[in-house]
Amino acid sequence: MKHRDNTEEFVFSTPVAQPVLKTTHVGSLDLSLVDATVNQTITTLLSPGFRRVYFMNAHCCNVRRHNRSYARAVASADFLLPDGVGVAVASKMSSLKLTANLNGTDSVPLLVAQAALQGKSVFLFGSKPGTADAAAAKLLEKNPQLKIAGTRDGYEGAANTEAVIAEINESGADILLVALGVPQQELWLHENAHRLNTSLTMAVGALFDFLAGNVTRAPKIVRQARMEWGWRLAMEPRRMARRYIVGNVTFLRHAARIAFAQTSGTNMQRRFLDFIVSCSTMLLLSPLILLTALAVKCESRGPVFFRQNRIGRNGQVFSMYKFRSMSVDAEARRTSVLSLSDREGICFKSHKDPRVTRVGRFIRRFSIDELPQVINVLKGEMSIVGPRPALPCEVEAYPPHALGRLSVKPGITGIWQVSGRAEIGFDKMIDMDLAYAASRTILLDIVLILMTFRAVLSGRGAY
């Protein structure tokens, strides 16, 4: 299967029985997906045929731009699967949608488990002496029926390429996992995959180290927050600083240049502003984001994040993210507390809402609960500045003139937010939002962003 150049299309719903490979141009990288879900992708990769698979993260993309041999190896792969938040952000800048993070550390063990059920065998090649054996033992522990065809380290064990190829072929392995690091693993497969009898070959990076326990993965709540890179940076600051700080900024800057070249005028400027502010927020406030996630998790059972359907531009429904500041049954109890609203009009706000947790009151006071909405901004569903996104039930009750606030993207901050938030009545809020929609400019957005800092510190109307 060959790549098509310069297409901008992901395959999100291709039937597994008829896998189709398409590509997309994201941050100068052609990525391919056979489906939006991990399980369907695994099913396709394990179907009959010969396939070579690489995982592409921001670091891989940076290497690809400067290493021609690696770029040729990447271009020859059958599947390039997106790995990490950097690639996800780049896809959003290009108005593309990734609904699954197909990182190798999570998806390859799932693939191996499915392969075990199908009676397929796996060969592990790479990493320091003993690591591949330890990784194989861990896979066997979770999948007793799995067939390990063999293991070989990536140091002395990789010195004789002819011996490596001979051992892999003699083992009868169906799947070969190569962990030699970027770009060595992809270059090795590019040069030798055509001589291998394995039907599926995959470059898996540090997977063996994670499986063997040589490297500790971030806690689940950190991974859910898409902040695993921050965890690894904290664990290995000297080794990872260049990759995650310098490398991620370089990749996103390059991706932004490509994305913004496809846009023009005020929309480009506003999208650029959204991108810069969102990425800066995630980078600078990552410690606060991690601490908040831990605080929410420690205080009460339930998810760290709260997702709720809101109405966006032109009435489009999207899932808005917040840190959970209420009890897990808050939605079920909403009707019973409507009478406690301190605010006139349709939108409910109560200073003494019994559903709010102790951590919730603190993070609401300083608007920390709103930080995850930078994800919505990066996805293009919200802007930094704009009317607050309304609930579907609220929009249904809108008077006709209030629908005009839906003509622009909703925002994290805006005129209403910096003027008193919940202290502002519904009618006045609508007037403010309509005035903003009619006269918004980049300069006005910048002024409102600056005024937001004062509003957050004062805490006026935040509850």
TADADA-V599333 format. One record per pair of residues at least 24 apart in sequence whose ideal C-beta (glycine too) atoms are under 7 Angstrom apart, sorted by sequence separation. I is the first residue (numbers start at 1). J is the second residue. If there is no record, write none. Layout:
BEGIN
i->I j->J
i->I j->J
END
This chain:
BEGIN
i->11 j->35
i->12 j->36
i->16 j->40
i->53 j->77
i->56 j->80
i->122 j->146
i->129 j->153
i->149 j->173
i->174 j->198
i->178 j->202
i->181 j->205
i->386 j->410
i->387 j->411
i->19 j->44
i->31 j->56
i->52 j->77
i->53 j->78
i->56 j->81
i->128 j->153
i->154 j->179
i->173 j->198
i->174 j->199
i->175 j->200
i->176 j->201
i->177 j->202
i->178 j->203
i->179 j->204
i->330 j->355
i->386 j->411
i->405 j->430
i->52 j->78
i->53 j->79
i->54 j->80
i->55 j->81
i->56 j->82
i->57 j->83
i->58 j->84
i->121 j->147
i->122 j->148
i->123 j->149
i->127 j->153
i->129 j->155
i->154 j->180
i->174 j->200
i->178 j->204
i->179 j->205
i->302 j->328
i->383 j->409
i->385 j->411
i->388 j->414
i->3 j->30
i->16 j->43
i->29 j->56
i->51 j->78
i->56 j->83
i->57 j->84
i->112 j->139
i->116 j->143
i->122 j->149
i->123 j->150
i->124 j->151
i->125 j->152
i->127 j->154
i->128 j->155
i->165 j->192
i->169 j->196
i->177 j->204
i->252 j->279
i->296 j->323
i->300 j->327
i->301 j->328
i->382 j->409
i->384 j->411
i->387 j->414
i->16 j->44
i->19 j->47
i->51 j->79
i->53 j->81
i->55 j->83
i->58 j->86
i->121 j->149
i->126 j->154
i->168 j->196
i->169 j->197
i->179 j->207
i->296 j->324
i->327 j->355
i->382 j->410
i->383 j->411
i->384 j->412
i->385 j->413
i->386 j->414
i->388 j->416
i->402 j->430
i->405 j->433
i->57 j->86
i->58 j->87
i->113 j->142
i->116 j->145
i->125 j->154
i->179 j->208
i->326 j->355
i->382 j->411
i->384 j->413
i->385 j->414
i->388 j->417
i->405 j->434
i->408 j->437
i->57 j->87
i->113 j->143
i->116 j->146
i->165 j->195
i->168 j->198
i->177 j->207
i->326 j->356
i->327 j->357
i->382 j->412
i->404 j->434
i->407 j->437
i->418 j->448
i->56 j->87
i->112 j->143
i->161 j->192
i->165 j->196
i->292 j->323
i->325 j->356
i->326 j->357
i->29 j->61
i->325 j->357
i->405 j->437
i->408 j->440
i->28 j->61
i->404 j->437
i->415 j->448
i->418 j->451
i->27 j->61
i->112 j->146
i->326 j->360
i->414 j->448
i->418 j->452
i->29 j->64
i->325 j->360
i->377 j->412
i->413 j->448
i->417 j->452
i->413 j->449
i->28 j->65
i->418 j->455
i->423 j->460
i->325 j->363
i->417 j->455
i->423 j->461
i->125 j->164
i->325 j->364
i->373 j->412
i->413 j->452
i->421 j->460
i->422 j->461
i->323 j->363
i->420 j->460
i->421 j->461
i->420 j->461
i->421 j->462
i->422 j->463
i->370 j->412
i->325 j->369
i->123 j->168
i->323 j->368
i->323 j->369
i->387 j->433
i->32 j->79
i->322 j->369
i->347 j->394
i->32 j->80
i->55 j->103
i->123 j->171
i->322 j->370
i->323 j->371
i->346 j->394
i->31 j->80
i->55 j->104
i->323 j->372
i->387 j->436
i->30 j->80
i->123 j->173
i->322 j->372
i->31 j->82
i->121 j->172
i->122 j->173
i->125 j->176
i->321 j->372
i->322 j->373
i->346 j->397
i->121 j->173
i->125 j->177
i->126 j->178
i->127 j->179
i->321 j->373
i->121 j->174
i->122 j->175
i->123 j->176
i->124 j->177
i->125 j->178
i->126 j->179
i->320 j->373
i->120 j->174
i->126 j->180
i->321 j->375
i->120 j->175
i->122 j->177
i->321 j->376
i->230 j->286
i->320 j->376
i->21 j->78
i->300 j->357
i->21 j->79
i->299 j->357
i->318 j->376
i->126 j->185
i->227 j->286
i->299 j->358
i->115 j->175
i->230 j->290
i->299 j->359
i->385 j->445
i->26 j->87
i->41 j->102
i->38 j->100
i->227 j->289
i->27 j->90
i->36 j->99
i->37 j->100
i->227 j->290
i->296 j->359
i->318 j->381
i->385 j->448
i->26 j->90
i->36 j->100
i->38 j->102
i->225 j->289
i->295 j->359
i->385 j->449
i->26 j->91
i->42 j->107
i->46 j->111
i->384 j->449
i->45 j->111
i->305 j->372
i->26 j->94
i->42 j->110
i->46 j->114
i->222 j->290
i->225 j->293
i->38 j->107
i->42 j->111
i->46 j->115
i->108 j->177
i->312 j->381
i->320 j->389
i->26 j->96
i->222 j->293
i->292 j->363
i->3 j->75
i->24 j->96
i->38 j->110
i->42 j->114
i->46 j->118
i->139 j->211
i->221 j->293
i->135 j->208
i->138 j->211
i->221 j->294
i->349 j->422
i->138 j->212
i->317 j->392
i->132 j->208
i->135 j->211
i->221 j->297
i->292 j->368
i->1 j->78
i->131 j->208
i->135 j->212
i->312 j->389
i->131 j->209
i->134 j->212
i->311 j->389
i->225 j->304
i->310 j->389
i->311 j->390
i->343 j->422
i->347 j->426
i->224 j->304
i->288 j->368
i->310 j->390
i->345 j->425
i->346 j->426
i->127 j->208
i->131 j->212
i->310 j->391
i->311 j->392
i->344 j->425
i->345 j->426
i->126 j->208
i->127 j->209
i->289 j->371
i->343 j->425
i->344 j->426
i->345 j->427
i->131 j->214
i->221 j->304
i->309 j->392
i->343 j->426
i->124 j->208
i->311 j->395
i->8 j->94
i->10 j->96
i->285 j->371
i->12 j->99
i->8 j->96
i->367 j->456
i->281 j->371
i->366 j->456
i->315 j->406
i->282 j->374
i->314 j->406
i->281 j->374
i->313 j->406
i->366 j->459
i->108 j->202
i->365 j->459
i->311 j->406
i->313 j->408
i->367 j->462
i->108 j->204
i->278 j->374
i->313 j->409
i->312 j->409
i->365 j->462
i->312 j->410
i->364 j->462
i->108 j->207
i->278 j->377
i->364 j->463
i->104 j->204
i->278 j->378
i->310 j->410
i->104 j->205
i->105 j->207
i->104 j->207
i->274 j->377
i->105 j->210
i->278 j->384
i->277 j->384
i->274 j->383
i->274 j->384
i->273 j->384
i->74 j->186
i->351 j->463
i->70 j->183
i->73 j->186
i->270 j->383
i->73 j->187
i->76 j->190
i->67 j->183
i->70 j->186
i->70 j->187
i->73 j->190
i->69 j->187
i->72 j->190
i->63 j->182
i->63 j->183
i->60 j->182
i->59 j->182
i->54 j->186
i->52 j->189
i->52 j->193
i->85 j->226
i->85 j->229
i->84 j->229
i->55 j->203
i->50 j->199
i->51 j->200
i->52 j->201
i->53 j->202
i->54 j->203
i->49 j->199
i->55 j->205
i->45 j->200
i->86 j->248
i->90 j->252
i->93 j->255
i->89 j->252
i->93 j->256
i->86 j->251
i->90 j->255
i->94 j->259
i->86 j->252
i->93 j->259
i->273 j->442
i->270 j->442
i->273 j->445
i->277 j->449
i->269 j->442
i->270 j->445
i->266 j->442
i->93 j->275
i->59 j->243
i->62 j->247
i->59 j->247
i->62 j->250
i->58 j->247
i->62 j->251
i->58 j->248
i->61 j->251
i->58 j->251
i->27 j->251
i->28 j->254
i->27 j->254
i->27 j->255
i->26 j->255
i->28 j->258
i->27 j->258
i->95 j->380
i->92 j->378
i->92 j->379
i->92 j->380
i->89 j->378
END
